[in-house]
Amino acid sequence: MTTACGLAQQAIWTVRGGRAVTPAPPHPFVVFGIVNVTPDSFHDGGHYITHEAAVAHALRLAGEGAHVLDIGGESSRPYADPVPLEEELARVLPVVRGIRDGYAAHAADHAPAHAADHVSAHAADPQGQPTRPGGGPLLSVDTYKAGTAAAVLDEGADIINDISACAFDPGLLDVVAHYKPGYVLMHSLGRPETMQDAPAYDNVVDALLGFFHDRMDMLVRAGLPESRILLDPGIGFGKLTEHNFEILRQIERFGSLGRPVLMGLSNKSLFGGLLDLGHGQRACATQVATALLAARGVLCHRVHDVADTVRTLRLTQAMAPAPRTEN
C-alpha cells in the first residue's frame, strides 16, 4: 500500500526472524539511533570509542525512543580510510554483546509486568514496533564486510546496513542470503575514499531508481526475501548538493519500487552547502527536513539526535491531515 504521496510507507519491512517493522499509530515512523564506535566519524567521531561509552550511549538513545540502534565501526564520511576486518570486529562486537546482554539481564531480573517499564517500552510498545528476544530495540550493524556481518548476526543482530549494496565485498551477498536479516540497500557512487571526486549523473533520480531495481533483483535471486529490504538513497554518498536536493524533491518517485525508504541526512553537509551552516549549526535544519520528508511518506529516519527527532515526528503526525474518505 502506498501513501497519497506515492511512497510505500505502509509496505511491510521484516527483519531477522520474520518480525515485521510496521508503522503504527499514534507515531507511525521508525527512528534509527546512530551509535558510532569510531574515532573519525564526521559528527561524533571519538565520543563513544570505548565499548562502555558506546553501550551507554546506545541505551540512552533507546530511552529517548529509538526503535533501531545502528552500530558502526568504520566511518563512511567522504575520504575516510577503510578499517581492517579485525579492527572493525573489535569495535562493534563488544557493543552488540553489551546491548544484548544488558537487556537480557534486565528481563531476567524483572517480572514481565515490570519489564515493559524499561527503555524497551519507549522503543517498542507505544509505537507497535517489535522488541528483540530479551527486550530492547532492534540491533543494526553498519558494515559492508561479510566477516563482520556474519559475526554480528551470530551474536543476534537483526539488521545489516550496507553502504555498498554488496559491491565492496561480494561475500556479503551470501551472508545476507543465508541469515536473511533486515537489509538496508543504499546507493553510493563508489567507495568513501573516492565517492566525492566529481560525481556526475545524467539524471540522478533515474540513476538511483535503475540501481535499486537491479540490486533488489540481485538480492532476491540470491535468496533474500524482498520484504527484508529497506531503501536508502544515500544522501551525501557520491552526490553534490544539487544531486542531494533533487533526490529529496522527487522522493515520491521511490514509491514505484514498492519498498519503504530510510533517510539518513542528519547533520550532513547538504545543509552547509545550501544554508552556509557550519557543522555544529545543522540541528534545526535536520529537524525541518525530517518533518517535511515524514509528511511526504518517508518511514525510517537515521539520526544522531533521537529525542528531538521523536518530538519532531510526533508533531508531524499530529498536524497531518485526516485521511480522505470515499463518498
Beta strands, then each sheet from edge to edge (+ up, - down):
strand 1: 13-14
strand 2: 20-21
strand 3: 30-36
strand 4: 68-72
strand 5: 138-142
strand 6: 159-162
strand 7: 182-186
strand 8: 229-232
strand 9: 262-263
strand 10: 300-303
sheet 1: 1+ 2-
sheet 2: 8+ 7+ 6+ 5+ 4+ 3+ 10+ 9+
end
